[in-house]
Amino acid sequence: MDYADSELDVRGLKCPLPILRTKKALATMASGQVLKVLATDPSAVKDFEAFTRQTGHELIQSTTGEGEELVFLLRRK
């Protein structure tokens, strides 16, 4: 799946900023919409897993993009 309703670029930001910005972006979206997040912080993988577990949002996909880029697809609960 590569479709997203919105995209958030948090590349270059370190924890906790990627999660905080993601939380803010998801708050503006409707239930069921998908947010694509681009990140470079290696700890983001575990951070997003914990974030979705705690908030009930769905982590659809977590992949490695080009170079150090990480790509996350999250569905708003």
N, CA, C and O atoms as a MOPAC input file, in Angstrom:
PM7 MOZYME 1SCF
protein

 N      0.85200 1    -1.19100 1     0.00000 1
 C      0.00000 1     0.00000 1     0.00000 1
 C      0.88300 1     1.23500 1     0.00000 1
 O      1.79800 1     1.35100 1     0.81500 1
 N      0.61700 1     2.12900 1    -0.88900 1
 C      1.42700 1     3.33500 1    -0.95600 1
 C      0.56000 1     4.58800 1    -0.92200 1
 O      1.05800 1     5.70800 1    -1.03900 1
 N     -0.75400 1     4.38000 1    -0.75800 1
 C     -1.66500 1     5.51700 1    -0.75800 1
 C     -1.69400 1     6.17500 1     0.61800 1
 O     -1.76600 1     5.49000 1     1.63900 1
 N     -1.64000 1     7.48800 1     0.64000 1
 C     -1.76900 1     8.21200 1     1.90300 1
 C     -2.60500 1     9.46200 1     1.66500 1
 O     -2.52400 1    10.08600 1     0.60700 1
 N     -3.40700 1     9.81700 1     2.65800 1
 C     -4.22000 1    11.03600 1     2.57800 1
 C     -3.38200 1    12.27700 1     2.83900 1
 O     -3.69700 1    13.37000 1     2.36800 1
 N     -2.30800 1    12.09000 1     3.60100 1
 C     -1.45200 1    13.20900 1     3.96800 1
 C     -0.03200 1    12.69100 1     4.18500 1
 O      0.17700 1    11.51100 1     4.46600 1
 N      0.94400 1    13.59800 1     4.05000 1
 C      2.34500 1    13.20400 1     4.24000 1
 C      3.01400 1    14.17200 1     5.20500 1
 O      2.78000 1    15.38000 1     5.16100 1
 N      3.85100 1    13.62100 1     6.07600 1
 C      4.56100 1    14.40500 1     7.07400 1
 C      6.05100 1    14.09900 1     6.96300 1
 O      6.45800 1    12.93900 1     7.02900 1
 N      6.85400 1    15.13300 1     6.79700 1
 C      8.29800 1    14.97100 1     6.67500 1
 C      8.96300 1    15.38900 1     7.98700 1
 O      9.00300 1    16.57100 1     8.32500 1
 N      9.48300 1    14.40300 1     8.71700 1
 C     10.18600 1    14.68600 1     9.96900 1
 C     11.64400 1    14.22900 1     9.86600 1
 O     12.29300 1    13.95200 1    10.87500 1
 N     12.14200 1    14.15600 1     8.63800 1
 C     13.54300 1    13.75900 1     8.43900 1
 C     14.46000 1    14.77800 1     9.10000 1
 O     14.24200 1    15.98600 1     9.00600 1
 N     15.48800 1    14.26900 1     9.77000 1
 C     16.44400 1    15.13900 1    10.43600 1
 C     16.07000 1    15.47200 1    11.87300 1
 O     16.88500 1    16.02600 1    12.61000 1
 N     14.84400 1    15.14200 1    12.28200 1
 C     14.41000 1    15.42400 1    13.64700 1
 C     14.65700 1    14.21300 1    14.53900 1
 O     14.53200 1    13.07100 1    14.09800 1
 N     15.00500 1    14.46900 1    15.78100 1
 C     15.27200 1    13.40300 1    16.75400 1
 C     14.10700 1    13.28400 1    17.72600 1
 O     13.32600 1    14.21700 1    17.91300 1
 N     14.01700 1    12.11600 1    18.33600 1
 C     13.01000 1    11.82800 1    19.35200 1
 C     13.02600 1    12.93600 1    20.41400 1
 O     14.10500 1    13.34700 1    20.84200 1
 N     11.88300 1    13.41900 1    20.84100 1
 C     10.51200 1    12.94200 1    20.57700 1
 C      9.79400 1    13.70400 1    19.46600 1
 O      8.59800 1    13.49300 1    19.26400 1
 N     10.48300 1    14.57900 1    18.74300 1
 C      9.80200 1    15.41800 1    17.74500 1
 C      9.03100 1    14.65300 1    16.67100 1
 O      7.91200 1    15.05600 1    16.35000 1
 N      9.57000 1    13.56300 1    16.09100 1
 C      8.76700 1    12.85800 1    15.07100 1
 C      7.40300 1    12.38800 1    15.59900 1
 O      6.39300 1    12.49700 1    14.90400 1
 N      7.38400 1    11.86800 1    16.82500 1
 C      6.12200 1    11.39300 1    17.40400 1
 C      5.19300 1    12.56600 1    17.71000 1
 O      3.99400 1    12.49600 1    17.43600 1
 N      5.73500 1    13.63400 1    18.27200 1
 C      4.90500 1    14.80100 1    18.59700 1
 C      4.27300 1    15.40600 1    17.35000 1
 O      3.09100 1    15.75000 1    17.35500 1
 N      5.04900 1    15.53500 1    16.29200 1
 C      4.50900 1    16.09500 1    15.03600 1
 C      3.48700 1    15.15100 1    14.40700 1
 O      2.49100 1    15.59300 1    13.83400 1
 N      3.74300 1    13.84100 1    14.52000 1
 C      2.80100 1    12.85200 1    13.98700 1
 C      1.48200 1    12.92500 1    14.73900 1
 O      0.41300 1    12.90500 1    14.12900 1
 N      1.55500 1    13.01000 1    16.06800 1
 C      0.35200 1    13.10600 1    16.89700 1
 C     -0.47200 1    14.33000 1    16.48900 1
 O     -1.69400 1    14.25100 1    16.36700 1
 N      0.20300 1    15.45300 1    16.28300 1
 C     -0.46300 1    16.69200 1    15.88300 1
 C     -1.11600 1    16.54100 1    14.50200 1
 O     -2.24600 1    16.98500 1    14.29600 1
 N     -0.40500 1    15.91600 1    13.56300 1
 C     -0.94200 1    15.73400 1    12.20600 1
 C     -2.14900 1    14.80400 1    12.22200 1
 O     -3.14400 1    15.07600 1    11.55000 1
 N     -2.07600 1    13.71300 1    12.97700 1
 C     -3.19400 1    12.77300 1    13.04500 1
 C     -4.43100 1    13.43200 1    13.64800 1
 O     -5.55400 1    13.09800 1    13.27200 1
 N     -4.23500 1    14.35700 1    14.57100 1
 C     -5.36300 1    15.03400 1    15.22400 1
 C     -6.19300 1    15.85100 1    14.23600 1
 O     -7.36700 1    16.12000 1    14.48700 1
 N     -5.58900 1    16.24700 1    13.11600 1
 C     -6.30500 1    17.05600 1    12.11900 1
 C     -6.99900 1    16.18800 1    11.05500 1
 O     -7.71400 1    16.70000 1    10.19400 1
 N     -6.77500 1    14.86900 1    11.13100 1
 C     -7.29800 1    13.96700 1    10.10600 1
 C     -8.56000 1    13.26200 1    10.58600 1
 O     -8.82300 1    13.17000 1    11.78500 1
 N     -9.33500 1    12.76500 1     9.62300 1
 C    -10.55500 1    12.02100 1     9.94800 1
 C    -10.21600 1    10.56400 1    10.24800 1
 O     -9.19400 1    10.04700 1     9.79900 1
 N    -11.07800 1     9.91900 1    11.00400 1
 C    -10.89800 1     8.51000 1    11.32200 1
 C    -10.79200 1     7.68300 1    10.04200 1
 O    -11.59000 1     7.85200 1     9.12000 1
 N     -9.79800 1     6.78400 1     9.99000 1
 C     -9.61100 1     5.93000 1     8.81900 1
 C     -8.64900 1     6.48600 1     7.78400 1
 O     -8.20000 1     5.75500 1     6.90100 1
 N     -8.32400 1     7.77300 1     7.88100 1
 C     -7.38100 1     8.34500 1     6.92400 1
 C     -5.96900 1     7.86600 1     7.22100 1
 O     -5.64900 1     7.49000 1     8.34900 1
 N     -5.12100 1     7.88700 1     6.17700 1
 C     -3.76200 1     7.36600 1     6.29100 1
 C     -2.74500 1     8.50300 1     6.21000 1
 O     -2.82800 1     9.37400 1     5.34500 1
 N     -1.79000 1     8.47100 1     7.12700 1
 C     -0.70000 1     9.44600 1     7.17700 1
 C      0.60100 1     8.74000 1     6.84500 1
 O      0.93700 1     7.71700 1     7.44100 1
 N      1.33200 1     9.29900 1     5.88300 1
 C      2.65700 1     8.78200 1     5.53100 1
 C      3.69000 1     9.66300 1     6.23300 1
 O      3.67400 1    10.88500 1     6.08600 1
 N      4.58300 1     9.03900 1     6.99500 1
 C      5.60000 1     9.77600 1     7.74000 1
 C      6.98100 1     9.38200 1     7.23400 1
 O      7.31400 1     8.19900 1     7.16300 1
 N      7.78200 1    10.39000 1     6.88400 1
 C      9.16200 1    10.16900 1     6.45200 1
 C     10.07400 1    10.59800 1     7.59600 1
 O     10.00400 1    11.73900 1     8.05300 1
 N     10.92900 1     9.68800 1     8.06200 1
 C     11.79700 1     9.97100 1     9.20400 1
 C     13.20600 1     9.43800 1     8.95000 1
 O     13.42000 1     8.61400 1     8.06100 1
 N     14.15900 1     9.92100 1     9.74400 1
 C     15.53600 1     9.42700 1     9.64700 1
 C     16.07800 1     8.96700 1    10.99700 1
 O     17.14900 1     8.36200 1    11.04700 1
 N     15.37500 1     9.23600 1    12.07700 1
 C     15.82700 1     8.84600 1    13.40700 1
 C     15.66700 1     7.33000 1    13.56500 1
 O     14.54400 1     6.82700 1    13.51100 1
 N     16.77500 1     6.58900 1    13.75900 1
 C     16.69000 1     5.12500 1    13.88000 1
 C     15.77200 1     4.65900 1    15.00900 1
 O     15.18100 1     3.58300 1    14.91500 1
 N     15.64600 1     5.44400 1    16.06400 1
 C     14.77800 1     5.04700 1    17.17600 1
 C     13.29800 1     5.20400 1    16.83200 1
 O     12.43700 1     4.76800 1    17.59500 1
 N     12.99700 1     5.81900 1    15.69900 1
 C     11.60100 1     6.02700 1    15.29800 1
 C     10.85200 1     4.71200 1    15.10200 1
 O      9.64300 1     4.65300 1    15.32200 1
 N     11.55600 1     3.65900 1    14.69000 1
 C     10.88700 1     2.37000 1    14.46500 1
 C     10.21100 1     1.90500 1    15.75800 1
 O      9.01600 1     1.61000 1    15.76300 1
 N     10.96000 1     1.84200 1    16.83300 1
 C     10.38400 1     1.42600 1    18.12100 1
 C      9.40100 1     2.47600 1    18.65300 1
 O      8.38300 1     2.13100 1    19.25200 1
 N      9.71200 1     3.74700 1    18.43100 1
 C      8.83700 1     4.82200 1    18.89400 1
 C      7.44900 1     4.72400 1    18.26200 1
 O      6.44000 1     4.84900 1    18.95500 1
 N      7.39800 1     4.50000 1    16.93800 1
 C      6.10200 1     4.42600 1    16.26000 1
 C      5.33800 1     3.16600 1    16.64400 1
 O      4.10900 1     3.18800 1    16.72500 1
 N      6.05800 1     2.05400 1    16.88400 1
 C      5.38600 1     0.83600 1    17.33800 1
 C      4.72400 1     1.09200 1    18.68900 1
 O      3.56800 1     0.72400 1    18.89200 1
 N      5.45100 1     1.72200 1    19.61400 1
 C      4.91100 1     2.02700 1    20.94200 1
 C      3.77700 1     3.04300 1    20.84800 1
 O      2.75600 1     2.90400 1    21.52300 1
 N      3.95400 1     4.05900 1    20.01600 1
 C      2.94200 1     5.11300 1    19.84700 1
 C      1.61400 1     4.52900 1    19.37600 1
 O      0.56100 1     4.86200 1    19.91900 1
 N      1.65800 1     3.65900 1    18.36700 1
 C      0.41200 1     3.09400 1    17.84000 1
 C     -0.22500 1     2.12900 1    18.83400 1
 O     -1.45000 1     2.05900 1    18.93200 1
 N      0.59300 1     1.39000 1    19.56800 1
 C      0.07400 1     0.48600 1    20.59700 1
 C     -0.65900 1     1.28000 1    21.68400 1
 O     -1.72000 1     0.86600 1    22.15100 1
 N     -0.09700 1     2.40300 1    22.07500 1
 C     -0.65600 1     3.20500 1    23.17100 1
 C     -1.86900 1     4.04300 1    22.74900 1
 O     -2.75400 1     4.30600 1    23.56300 1
 N     -1.91000 1     4.45800 1    21.48800 1
 C     -2.97400 1     5.36600 1    21.05100 1
 C     -4.11500 1     4.68400 1    20.31400 1
 O     -5.19800 1     5.25700 1    20.19300 1
 N     -3.89200 1     3.45900 1    19.81500 1
 C     -4.93100 1     2.76400 1    19.06900 1
 C     -4.91400 1     3.04000 1    17.58000 1
 O     -5.69300 1     2.44700 1    16.83500 1
 N     -4.02400 1     3.94300 1    17.12500 1
 C     -3.86300 1     4.14000 1    15.68600 1
 C     -3.19800 1     2.88900 1    15.12200 1
 O     -2.52700 1     2.16000 1    15.85300 1
 N     -3.37700 1     2.63500 1    13.83000 1
 C     -2.82000 1     1.42900 1    13.22500 1
 C     -1.53300 1     1.73900 1    12.45600 1
 O     -1.50200 1     2.63500 1    11.61300 1
 N     -0.48400 1     0.99200 1    12.75600 1
 C      0.75400 1     1.09000 1    11.99000 1
 C      0.61700 1     0.09800 1    10.84200 1
 O      0.81200 1    -1.10500 1    11.02000 1
 N      0.27800 1     0.61900 1     9.65500 1
 C      0.02400 1    -0.22600 1     8.49600 1
 C      1.32900 1    -0.78400 1     7.94600 1
 O      1.42100 1    -1.95400 1     7.57600 1
 N      2.33200 1     0.08400 1     7.90200 1
 C      3.58300 1    -0.30400 1     7.26300 1
 C      4.74300 1     0.47700 1     7.85500 1
 O      4.61200 1     1.65400 1     8.19000 1
 N      5.88800 1    -0.19900 1     7.97800 1
 C      7.11800 1     0.42100 1     8.44400 1
 C      8.23100 1    -0.11200 1     7.55200 1
 O      8.59300 1    -1.28600 1     7.63800 1
 N      8.77100 1     0.75000 1     6.69800 1
 C      9.78600 1     0.28700 1     5.75000 1
 C     10.98100 1     1.23400 1     5.72100 1
 O     10.91500 1     2.37300 1     6.18100 1
 N     12.06200 1     0.72400 1     5.16800 1
 C     13.25300 1     1.54300 1     4.98200 1
 C     13.23000 1     2.06200 1     3.55800 1
 O     13.11500 1     1.29100 1     2.60500 1
 N     13.34200 1     3.38400 1     3.42200 1
 C     13.36600 1     3.99900 1     2.09700 1
 C     14.80200 1     4.12400 1     1.61000 1
 O     15.63200 1     3.25500 1     1.88200 1
 N     15.09100 1     5.18200 1     0.90500 1
 C     16.43500 1     5.40600 1     0.37800 1
 C     17.38000 1     5.86300 1     1.48800 1
 O     17.01200 1     6.69800 1     2.31400 1
 N     18.59100 1     5.31800 1     1.50800 1
 C     19.58100 1     5.71600 1     2.49800 1
 C     19.10100 1     5.41100 1     3.90100 1
 O     18.75900 1     4.27100 1     4.21500 1
 N     19.07700 1     6.42800 1     4.74400 1
 C     18.65700 1     6.24700 1     6.14100 1
 C     17.17500 1     6.54300 1     6.33800 1
 O     16.68100 1     6.51700 1     7.46500 1
 N     16.47100 1     6.82100 1     5.25700 1
 C     15.06600 1     7.21400 1     5.37700 1
 C     14.17700 1     6.05500 1     5.79700 1
 O     14.29300 1     4.94200 1     5.28400 1
 N     13.28900 1     6.33700 1     6.73700 1
 C     12.28600 1     5.37700 1     7.19500 1
 C     10.92600 1     5.89300 1     6.76500 1
 O     10.66300 1     7.09500 1     6.81700 1
 N     10.06800 1     4.98500 1     6.34200 1
 C      8.73100 1     5.36300 1     5.88500 1
 C      7.70400 1     4.60400 1     6.71800 1
 O      7.75300 1     3.37800 1     6.82200 1
 N      6.77300 1     5.35200 1     7.30800 1
 C      5.71600 1     4.76500 1     8.12600 1
 C      4.36600 1     5.15200 1     7.54800 1
 O      4.15900 1     6.29400 1     7.13700 1
 N      3.45700 1     4.19900 1     7.51800 1
 C      2.07400 1     4.48400 1     7.13300 1
 C      1.20400 1     4.19500 1     8.35000 1
 O      1.19600 1     3.08100 1     8.87300 1
 N      0.47400 1     5.21200 1     8.79000 1
 C     -0.38600 1     5.06800 1     9.95800 1
 C     -1.82500 1     5.40100 1     9.59600 1
 O     -2.09400 1     6.36900 1     8.88500 1
 N     -2.75100 1     4.58000 1    10.09900 1
 C     -4.17700 1     4.84700 1     9.88200 1
 C     -4.75800 1     5.38500 1    11.18100 1
 O     -4.61900 1     4.78500 1    12.24700 1
 N     -5.41600 1     6.54000 1    11.05700 1
 C     -6.01300 1     7.17200 1    12.25800 1
 C     -7.17200 1     6.32800 1    12.74700 1
 O     -7.99000 1     5.85500 1    11.95800 1
 N     -7.23200 1     6.14400 1    14.06500 1
 C     -8.32200 1     5.32600 1    14.65300 1
 C     -9.64600 1     6.03200 1    14.54800 1
 O    -10.66600 1     5.50000 1    14.98600 1

